[in-house]
Amino acid sequence: MSAKRTSRIAVGRNGRLRKVSGAHALRAKGRTDWKRLSAMKEAAIIAAARADTDAPPTSRRDAAAFERVTLRPLEVKAIRRKRGLSQAAFAARYGLNLRTLQDWEQGRVQPDGPARAYLLVILREPRAVERALATG
């Protein structure tokens, strides 16, 4: 993605999108027609969201059924210990950064969504993960 074709946007306090710079902005690939975007009514935005087959909106009822999966530091440590590995060996075997693993186990950082999923796969199917990593 080239810098010339990347727009950074954020939702303003008034609910409208605005072009911004800085670390807390979202990146939107391609050219953005800012006049058209700022002129859109909320109904048009909702219609566009519903028509987007790549990211269909979730209803409030369906969203309420989602459950956030968290791993406490002791659970991360238990996954590693179940494999009988030191922190360094676990990190090396499963392609993790040793410092990141230490941060998870000591509760300084919570694993993000993909990392939680990866740790749960390691817990339930460690041999499959090892096979997949060995072929890569």
Backbone bond lengths (Angstrom), bond angles and torsions (degrees), N, CA, C in turn:
res aa  C-N    CA-C-N  psi(-1)  N-CA   C-N-CA  omega(-1)  CA-C   N-CA-C  phi
1 M - - - 1.450 - - 1.527 107.06 -
2 S 1.303 117.17 118.88 1.458 120.15 -178.23 1.525 110.63 -80.76
3 A 1.333 115.00 152.98 1.470 119.90 -178.40 1.519 111.26 -65.35
4 K 1.337 117.32 -30.95 1.464 119.91 -178.91 1.528 111.84 -68.43
5 R 1.330 117.68 -29.29 1.462 120.85 -175.73 1.526 112.43 -101.89
6 T 1.323 117.48 15.00 1.458 120.94 179.87 1.518 109.49 -110.99
7 S 1.320 115.51 125.32 1.456 121.23 174.87 1.515 107.73 -106.91
8 R 1.300 116.74 143.73 1.458 121.31 175.51 1.521 107.11 -108.61
9 I 1.337 114.87 128.17 1.460 119.45 -176.27 1.526 110.07 -129.96
10 A 1.292 115.55 158.80 1.468 122.21 174.53 1.515 107.12 -149.05
11 V 1.319 115.44 159.76 1.453 120.84 176.03 1.517 107.02 -91.36
12 G 1.316 116.18 122.73 1.456 121.19 -179.94 1.522 111.88 -76.61
13 R 1.324 116.65 172.89 1.468 121.19 179.88 1.516 112.28 -61.66
14 N 1.322 116.09 -26.97 1.458 119.98 179.43 1.533 111.87 -84.15
15 G 1.344 117.84 1.91 1.451 121.57 178.42 1.510 114.32 88.84
16 R 1.312 117.35 -4.02 1.463 120.62 -179.93 1.523 110.19 -91.31
17 L 1.335 114.81 150.37 1.457 119.80 176.25 1.512 109.47 -76.11
18 R 1.327 116.01 143.84 1.458 119.87 177.25 1.520 108.66 -140.53
19 K 1.306 115.56 149.73 1.451 121.99 178.92 1.527 107.83 -81.35
20 V 1.338 116.73 131.32 1.454 120.78 -177.61 1.522 110.12 -139.89
21 S 1.310 115.38 172.02 1.453 121.08 171.59 1.514 107.14 -128.58
22 G 1.292 117.01 157.61 1.458 120.73 179.31 1.504 112.19 123.42
23 A 1.311 115.26 174.21 1.460 121.50 -172.92 1.526 113.31 -72.73
24 H 1.327 119.16 -23.56 1.459 120.94 -174.53 1.525 112.59 -94.84
25 A 1.317 117.70 18.51 1.449 120.92 -178.41 1.522 110.51 -97.77
26 L 1.316 116.26 153.87 1.455 121.86 174.47 1.516 109.37 -88.31
27 R 1.315 116.79 148.36 1.457 119.89 177.01 1.518 109.39 -97.67
28 A 1.296 117.14 133.70 1.453 122.27 175.99 1.517 107.47 -120.87
29 K 1.334 116.50 118.26 1.451 120.87 -176.47 1.529 110.41 -74.96
30 G 1.318 116.40 143.32 1.449 121.56 176.95 1.511 112.64 94.90
31 R 1.301 115.00 -174.15 1.462 120.44 178.99 1.529 109.51 -87.69
32 T 1.302 116.25 140.45 1.452 121.16 -178.56 1.522 109.57 -112.49
33 D 1.308 116.09 126.46 1.464 121.45 175.73 1.531 106.65 -87.78
34 W 1.335 116.45 90.83 1.449 121.28 -172.93 1.520 113.22 -65.55
35 K 1.337 117.17 -34.18 1.468 119.18 178.58 1.524 110.58 -64.93
36 R 1.322 116.56 -45.02 1.460 120.84 179.48 1.532 110.44 -64.87
37 L 1.311 116.14 -42.24 1.459 120.55 -177.91 1.530 111.82 -64.78
38 S 1.314 117.54 -44.64 1.464 119.76 -178.52 1.526 111.63 -72.10
39 A 1.338 117.91 -20.44 1.461 121.18 179.86 1.529 112.72 -85.28
40 M 1.334 117.68 -10.49 1.466 120.43 -177.46 1.523 111.25 -68.29
41 K 1.292 115.70 138.20 1.462 122.17 174.34 1.522 108.84 -83.44
42 E 1.320 116.33 161.41 1.461 120.71 -178.41 1.523 111.32 -59.03
43 A 1.320 118.07 -37.85 1.465 121.17 179.71 1.523 110.93 -62.78
44 A 1.330 116.88 -37.83 1.464 120.25 178.55 1.525 111.02 -68.67
45 I 1.319 116.33 -37.13 1.469 120.26 177.53 1.524 109.76 -64.49
46 I 1.321 117.26 -43.88 1.467 121.41 179.28 1.525 110.42 -64.29
47 A 1.327 117.03 -41.83 1.467 120.35 178.24 1.518 110.99 -62.68
48 A 1.331 117.20 -40.78 1.468 120.58 178.20 1.518 110.93 -65.13
49 A 1.318 117.21 -39.28 1.464 120.77 178.50 1.523 110.94 -64.87
50 R 1.328 116.72 -41.59 1.470 120.03 179.09 1.516 112.42 -67.78
51 A 1.319 116.86 -28.71 1.467 120.77 -179.67 1.525 112.48 -82.31
52 D 1.322 117.73 -11.63 1.458 121.79 -178.59 1.522 109.51 -76.89
53 T 1.332 116.93 107.15 1.468 120.82 -177.48 1.526 112.16 -74.76
54 D 1.329 118.08 -19.89 1.462 120.68 179.84 1.524 112.30 -77.10
55 A 1.305 117.73 -29.37 1.465 121.00 -177.56 1.516 110.22 -143.84
56 P 1.328 117.05 72.25 1.465 118.31 -179.13 1.522 110.82 -66.58
57 P 1.328 117.35 146.21 1.463 119.59 179.68 1.526 111.04 -68.36
58 T 1.308 115.77 152.73 1.457 122.36 178.48 1.522 108.38 -104.37
59 S 1.314 116.06 134.71 1.467 119.29 179.47 1.526 109.25 -70.78
60 R 1.321 116.42 159.55 1.466 120.52 178.49 1.531 110.89 -61.01
61 R 1.327 116.54 -37.23 1.459 120.43 179.55 1.531 110.33 -64.17
62 D 1.347 117.16 -44.75 1.460 120.23 178.88 1.529 111.15 -68.08
63 A 1.320 116.50 -37.77 1.466 120.23 -179.89 1.527 110.91 -65.38
64 A 1.327 117.34 -32.77 1.459 120.85 179.53 1.522 111.51 -65.96
65 A 1.331 117.06 -23.91 1.462 120.58 -179.32 1.523 112.46 -80.20
66 F 1.341 117.04 -15.18 1.462 119.59 179.31 1.518 109.65 -67.92
67 E 1.302 114.65 143.57 1.457 120.16 180.00 1.516 108.20 -125.86
68 R 1.302 117.06 125.91 1.457 121.02 179.02 1.525 109.26 -75.72
69 V 1.314 115.17 127.80 1.457 120.40 179.02 1.519 107.98 -97.05
70 T 1.318 115.97 122.82 1.455 120.02 177.58 1.518 108.29 -121.66
71 L 1.287 114.87 154.05 1.460 121.40 175.50 1.516 107.74 -121.27
72 R 1.308 116.38 121.30 1.455 120.15 175.77 1.520 109.02 -74.91
73 P 1.327 117.23 158.22 1.466 119.96 -179.80 1.532 113.42 -52.97
74 L 1.329 117.19 -39.62 1.465 119.56 179.34 1.524 112.14 -66.11
75 E 1.321 117.44 -30.83 1.467 120.72 178.24 1.527 110.76 -70.53
76 V 1.332 116.98 -40.17 1.461 120.09 176.95 1.531 109.04 -62.13
77 K 1.319 116.12 -44.76 1.468 120.65 179.49 1.535 110.46 -63.28
78 A 1.335 116.94 -38.62 1.467 120.82 -179.99 1.528 111.39 -65.08
79 I 1.322 117.37 -37.86 1.463 120.81 177.21 1.526 109.54 -61.25
80 R 1.315 116.18 -44.77 1.466 120.43 179.60 1.532 110.74 -65.87
81 R 1.308 116.89 -46.22 1.470 120.86 -177.61 1.528 111.83 -65.44
82 K 1.329 117.06 -33.35 1.464 120.19 178.50 1.525 110.32 -60.91
83 R 1.316 116.37 -30.98 1.469 120.64 177.19 1.529 110.97 -81.97
84 G 1.336 117.72 -8.44 1.453 121.54 178.24 1.519 113.58 70.68
85 L 1.337 116.60 33.03 1.459 120.82 -175.04 1.529 111.47 -118.04
86 S 1.323 115.25 149.78 1.465 120.40 171.68 1.528 107.79 -72.25
87 Q 1.321 115.93 169.03 1.474 118.67 177.41 1.522 110.85 -58.76
88 A 1.337 116.70 -45.65 1.469 120.28 -178.14 1.525 111.59 -63.45
89 A 1.335 117.09 -42.61 1.467 120.33 -179.34 1.527 111.34 -68.29
90 F 1.342 117.24 -40.53 1.466 121.32 178.43 1.522 110.42 -62.53
91 A 1.333 115.74 -47.22 1.467 120.14 -179.83 1.526 110.62 -61.01
92 A 1.311 117.47 -43.49 1.467 120.87 -179.56 1.528 111.27 -66.46
93 R 1.335 117.25 -44.32 1.466 120.54 -176.96 1.524 112.32 -64.51
94 Y 1.328 116.84 -37.86 1.464 119.93 -174.15 1.531 113.73 -106.61
95 G 1.321 117.29 12.35 1.465 121.05 173.89 1.517 114.59 69.83
96 L 1.314 116.87 33.03 1.466 121.15 179.39 1.526 109.82 -102.99
97 N 1.304 115.64 154.35 1.453 121.09 173.79 1.528 107.34 -76.92
98 L 1.330 116.32 128.56 1.465 120.62 -176.90 1.526 111.42 -57.78
99 R 1.314 117.26 -44.19 1.463 120.99 -178.57 1.536 110.79 -62.85
100 T 1.322 116.48 -39.33 1.461 120.71 178.61 1.523 110.15 -63.09
101 L 1.330 116.79 -44.74 1.465 120.81 177.90 1.529 110.63 -60.01
102 Q 1.308 117.11 -43.41 1.466 121.16 177.99 1.525 111.06 -61.41
103 D 1.340 116.27 -41.85 1.473 120.15 178.31 1.527 110.91 -62.14
104 W 1.336 117.42 -40.53 1.466 121.12 178.26 1.520 110.43 -63.48
105 E 1.321 115.65 -47.77 1.465 119.61 -175.85 1.524 112.55 -68.19
106 Q 1.313 117.69 -27.95 1.458 120.57 -179.28 1.524 112.61 -95.29
107 G 1.334 116.86 2.60 1.452 121.42 174.29 1.517 115.36 77.56
108 R 1.328 117.71 11.84 1.467 119.60 178.42 1.525 111.37 -75.22
109 V 1.332 115.94 -29.65 1.464 121.68 -178.23 1.524 108.18 -138.51
110 Q 1.325 116.98 142.09 1.459 123.06 175.37 1.526 107.97 -93.76
111 P 1.342 119.50 131.89 1.468 119.78 176.60 1.528 110.49 -58.16
112 D 1.337 117.01 138.86 1.465 119.99 178.28 1.530 109.37 -75.49
113 G 1.318 116.95 178.53 1.463 122.11 -174.74 1.516 114.87 -52.95
114 P 1.338 118.50 -54.80 1.465 118.93 179.47 1.528 112.61 -62.46
115 A 1.317 117.67 -36.64 1.465 120.54 179.46 1.526 110.61 -67.14
116 R 1.347 117.38 -39.88 1.464 120.26 176.73 1.524 110.22 -61.10
117 A 1.329 115.52 -45.32 1.467 119.55 179.55 1.522 110.52 -61.63
118 Y 1.321 117.05 -42.93 1.461 121.64 179.63 1.527 110.42 -61.65
119 L 1.317 117.36 -44.93 1.463 120.43 179.06 1.530 111.54 -63.00
120 L 1.317 117.39 -38.12 1.460 120.03 178.46 1.525 111.43 -68.34
121 V 1.330 117.29 -35.70 1.468 120.11 175.52 1.531 109.57 -66.71
122 I 1.324 117.03 -40.87 1.472 120.20 176.32 1.534 109.65 -59.76
123 L 1.327 116.81 -40.58 1.458 120.99 179.47 1.525 111.60 -63.01
124 R 1.333 116.57 -46.16 1.465 120.83 -172.05 1.520 114.17 -89.01
125 E 1.343 117.64 -33.45 1.467 121.90 -176.25 1.526 110.96 -137.17
126 P 1.329 118.26 61.14 1.468 119.84 -175.56 1.522 113.50 -62.42
127 R 1.317 117.32 -36.09 1.475 120.04 -178.95 1.527 111.01 -65.89
128 A 1.339 116.49 -38.01 1.464 119.86 178.50 1.535 110.70 -63.62
129 V 1.324 115.83 -40.31 1.479 119.57 178.40 1.529 109.31 -64.68
130 E 1.310 116.82 -45.20 1.466 120.93 179.80 1.531 111.28 -60.77
131 R 1.352 116.90 -42.60 1.469 120.09 177.38 1.518 111.17 -62.32
132 A 1.332 115.76 -44.24 1.468 120.11 -178.63 1.529 110.82 -63.13
133 L 1.312 116.57 -41.49 1.468 119.65 -179.59 1.516 111.78 -72.54
134 A 1.316 118.01 -29.78 1.470 121.19 -179.89 1.517 111.55 -71.05
135 T 1.334 117.99 -29.26 1.463 120.41 -179.00 1.520 112.09 -82.25
136 G 1.325 117.84 -15.41 1.464 122.53 -175.81 1.441 115.03 -85.99
